[in-house]
């Protein structure tokens, strides 16, 4: 039976009852009573049978009609249900299409925002670092000897990419199973890199106080990207941000360190931070050393960090590591130098050298000579003018001086100053020592993370741009103006100023700048990145005093907004061109903002540089393009000579001042030089 969907259905009418008549030779007969024929009873019976037959036929017809109607009704209901299901399926399909389109759009945005293979690169670095930590665990547990561990580390270092690809899926295995796989991996690359171990008090983002933290992480990642193996040893502070540590675990091994005349146990933890293998040293007996809420500023800082320095060297001996360079930082780990050369050099470190990095010489740590004995050093041997004796207080030992004297190379981080200028003006009493050891002194500029601070990949910008195509910068400026409630116009000059501290001199300078520039219709945005409430109050009082509708103040260092300030500013006011904490000048250059010094004087840039030694590339760029320019001159050039200004800006933007560039090159050169000593 075929049923036409959506066609009207009309049931058939009942069949007519048959008529009975009698004829004779085609002539109708008149009806006669049945009794005339003697058939009355028989006819009645036949009639009843006939009626029953007709009733049966009628009932069957009705049943048939009812069955057909029921089938039709059920079919119609099924069709309606199927249509409803079909509509729902179409709606779900449309929703899936919309979600797919949205997902593809997000993927496309992420691909634009992130450099190609960045995630894969970070994964490989993390696995490489974890492999090294697993090898350390095998040595500490006695599973392998120091010599085999050295070969396995070299295997990871020399053939990193192929090793990581081969071990990507088996890192969850036990040490015994992993060791079998490592032993089966017999291909050694000819590529050689340095093995560097940082012994440091800070590392971003797990423990960050000043510029040291970002430097250790930024430089280490840059060195690894260039084929070197880098590890970091840190104290296990109570204030550590452990959420940033991948695979943190305690190594099942005993490590004892000499301190205060006895051997004391330590707990050793390992993990990976930003793709770098990190070892955390936790004293057991002296557990209070690193249980404070902060990192520095305690009365026993010398005891705390000398213990950590000695324990770090003990850990290197116990794990059988033989790094090319032990890289130490500031006075906190400077005692590693004397410890290394007086005690540890003959414990398997014949090919290892020491490099010290200082951000400045103003923090030196003066102590009584007898305290050197706490970590096993001989005070009488070291309390001498050519060793640790302080240049001004002869009865004291100077820990930072000891690091300078006992290191093979000393790198000072400064983007603007030269070696001669630092020795003469920033030695803080160490000038004689620096002059004697000037041949080992090198200058390296600061840097920044180019995976985060680059307008061509910046995920926080409304439109990205580069030195080759700067159109997006105008879009960013209008977006910043809109966000701050300033007049929206790309042609208006916008001056940014990002501050971590404000002195009275700077405050007066800023007042002068704003009053002068406001007459020319220039907009200002001040950003405070300080946690000190007094600084924000000073800036807020400055704005109240000025009462200028073109001036805005941001008292929270919000990362997305901070990126937008760099991108939206035409000019960046800088308290100093040498900014170790925020690297404002270097980031401003990358984002196409001209630089103006807050402490601009008639001497121009003369007090920043000298010609006795070669300047850094950063210093050359800033001094040639911006150092001799006041704010008034910069504003006039933007307005009256835009082609010259734009050429200057794009030339500076095209240069690379990240950690991967000059800073990394200086360090690699230093490592190579001391390996040949």
C-alpha positions, 0 to 999 in steps of 0.5 A: 500500500502506498500512502501519499504524504501531505495528500488529503485522505477521503474514506470510501462511501459504504457500498449500496445494498443490492435490490431484489426483483423477479422477472419473466421473459424480461417482464417484471413480475408483481411481487407476491406474498411469500405465502403464495409460494409456500416459501415464507419461512425459507425466504425469511431465513435467506433474508436474515442470512443476506442481512448478516452477510451485508452487515459482515461486509459493512463491518469488514469495510469499516475495519479496513477503513479504520486500519487504513486511517490508523496506519495513516495517522501513525505514518503522519506522526512518524513523518512529523517526528522525523521532520522534527529530528531532521530540523534539530539535526540541521540546527546542531550541524549549523552550530557545529559549523559555527564552532568549527569556524570559530575554532579555525579562526582561533587557531589561525590567530594563535598561529599568527601570535606564536612563532612556528614550532615554539610550543614544540621547541619548548616541549623539547627543551623541557624533555631534554632538561628532564632527561638530564635530571633523570640521569642525575637521579640515576647517579645519586641512587648508585644505578650508574657510575659518574663516567657513564653519566657524563657520557649520557649527558653528552649524548643528550647535549650533542644530539638533543633533537634526535634524542628528544624525538626518540624519548618523547613518549617514554619519559613516564618510564622508571629509571631502570627502563629509561636507562636501557633505552638511553644505552640503546641510543648510540648515535652521537652528533658532532655538534658540541655545546657548552654545559652551563650550571647556574648557581643563583638566588633567583629565577623567573617565574619561580622566585623573582625579586629583581632583575636577576630572575628574568636575566637567568631565565632569559639567558638560559633559554637563549643559550639552550636555543643555540644548542647549549645545555643549561641547568639552574640550582636554587635554594628551596625557599618557602616562598617558591612559586611551585605552580611554575615547576613541571614534574617537581619531585624529590630525589631519593638520595643522601646529600651531605654538606659541610657547614659549621664544622659538621656534615649536614643533610639536604633534601634535593628536589628537581623539576623543569622551569620554562624548559630548563632543568632546575635543582632545589637544595633544601637544608634539613638541619638548617631548615630555617635558612630558607623558610622566610617569606622573602629572599633577602634582607635577613641578619644571617644572609651570609650564613644562608647563601654560603651554606647554599653555595657549598651545598650546590658544589657538593651536589655537583660532585655527588651527581658526577656532573662536570660542567664546562662553566659554573655561572654564579651571580652577585655576592650571594653566590660569589663564595662559590669562587673561593670554594671551587678553587680552594676545595673542589677543583680536584674533585672531578672539575679539571675542565670546569671554569667559573664565571661571575655576573654582576648587575652592579657593585653596590651590594657587596656583603662585608663580614668578619673573616672568621665566618669564612670557616663556616663553609670550610674556607681558611680565613687566614689564607683569604683575608689578604689584599689580593684576595677577599680583604675589603679595600676600605675596611681592612678588618673585613672580608668582601664576599663580592670581591672574592667572586671577582678575584676567583672567577675566570671572567666577570660580566657586568650587565649594562646596556649603556655604560662602558668598561672604563666608565663602570670601573671609574664611576660605579665600583663602590669601593672596588675600583682598585680590584676592578682595575687589576682584573679589568682584562677579565671584565666584560660588558653585556647589555640587558635583553627581553623575551622576544617570544613575548615582547614583539609587536609582530606576534604580540597577542595583546595588541588589537593589530600587529605590526613590524618594522616592514609594516607599521600600519598597526601602530596607529590602530594601537594608539587609537585603541589606547586613547579610547581605553584611557578616555583621551581624544582619539586621533592617530595624528596626536602625539602620545608620550608614555612613561613607565616607572618603577621608582620616582625621585624628587628630581624626576618628579620635578622634571616630569612636571616641566615636561607635561607643562611644556608639552601640554601647550602643544596638545601632546597626550601623556600616560604614566604607568607605575610598576612599583609596589611601593604605595608612596610612589603612586601617591606622588604620581597621583599628587602630580596629576592633581597639581597639573589638572590636565585633561591630556594626562592619565595615570595607571597605578596597576602594572596590568600586562595587556595594558602595558603592551598597549602602552608600548605599542600606542606611544610615539615617545617613551620618557625613560628615567634611565636608558640603562633599565635592568628591571623593566628594560623599558628602553629596549622594549620601546625601541622594538615597539616603535617609540622614540626615547627621551631621557628624563634626566636630559641635560645640556651635556646630552649623552656625554655622561653615559659613554666614553670612547676608551672601550667598545660600546655595546650595540644597544648603546650605539643605537640609542646614542646615535638615534635618541641620546641627543634629543630632548622631549621638545626636539622629539615632538618637533621632529615628529610634527615637522619632519615625519619622514626622518622620524619614521626612518629612525624609528623603523631602523631601530625596530629592525634591530634585535636587542632580546636575550638571544642577540648581543647578550647571549653572544657576549656570554658564549664568547666568554664561555669559549674564552675561559674554556681555553684557559 
